[in-house]
Amino acid sequence: MQKIETILSPALFPFRTMNDTHICVVTDILRATTSICTAIRNGAKAMIPVRSIEEAKQYKDKGYLVAGERIEKTFPFADWGNSALEFTRERVCGKEIVHSTTNGTVAISMASESNPLQIAIGAFSNLSALADYLSSMEKDVQIFCSGWKNTLSLEDTAFAGALAERLLESGKFENKNDSTHAALAVWQAAKHNPREYMENASHIHRLRKHKMDDVFDYTFRIDTCNVVPVLNQNKICDVNAINRNGDTI
């Protein structure tokens, strides 16, 4: 039986128990990983996650498209921000897009430094595709919640519970991790109406204050994106776009 471990915030990541032979799923429901799934579904060749504003600016100076924000403010030099609704097919199809955000791309960077077998991107939008892929891989799974500035976020925790539930239902996984049990409990409370339940989430109110609430209904809709974005050679692309040599097709 494969194991599931949930990391509820980046502050807890140093205390993880899995190393090297697992798949790490990074989630930042509001908003980075939902945006990544949307971009890949809409034909983006790759997303390039970077941790710092300075690195994003260096890519911009080289002619790359940049999507980025810090604390809800789009970079002055960015082409657009971090709302999934901004990653339209017209903008992203066939393009490589540099992406830097407050929480999500930081978590991706942290995960990469821990050298897991693979890093996958998770959101409600690709829940079924991701769960099916992970079940087929037969590896331990670590769910890494990006949270908000090192604190727990309700929406990421609920997603962790939703993914854990799917994995357990496959019959290939077992759970002996308290954080995963907690995430499952949150999901049981949220699953009948995730959008309504998330009115309890602090990040919902934070984004609404900045008039960024147009994306909420889309964000909590399940299975709008039949993709499994994975990090490959510092770029995120759909797992089906990677050949046997590890190169993007």
Buried (B, 14 or more C-beta within 10 A) or exposed (E): EBBBBBBBBBEBBEEBEBEEEBBBBBBBBBBBBBBBBBBBBBBBBBBBBBBEBEBBBEBBEEEBBBBBBEEBEBBEEBBBBBBBBBBEEEBBEEBBBBBBBBBBBBBBBBBBEBEBEBBBBBBBBBBEBBBBBBBEBEBBBBBBBBBBEEEBBBBBBBBBBBBBBBBBEEEBBEBEBEBBBBBBEBBEEBBEEBBEBBEEBEBBEBBEEEEBEEBBEBBBBEEBBEBBBBBBEEBBBBBEBBEEEEEBE
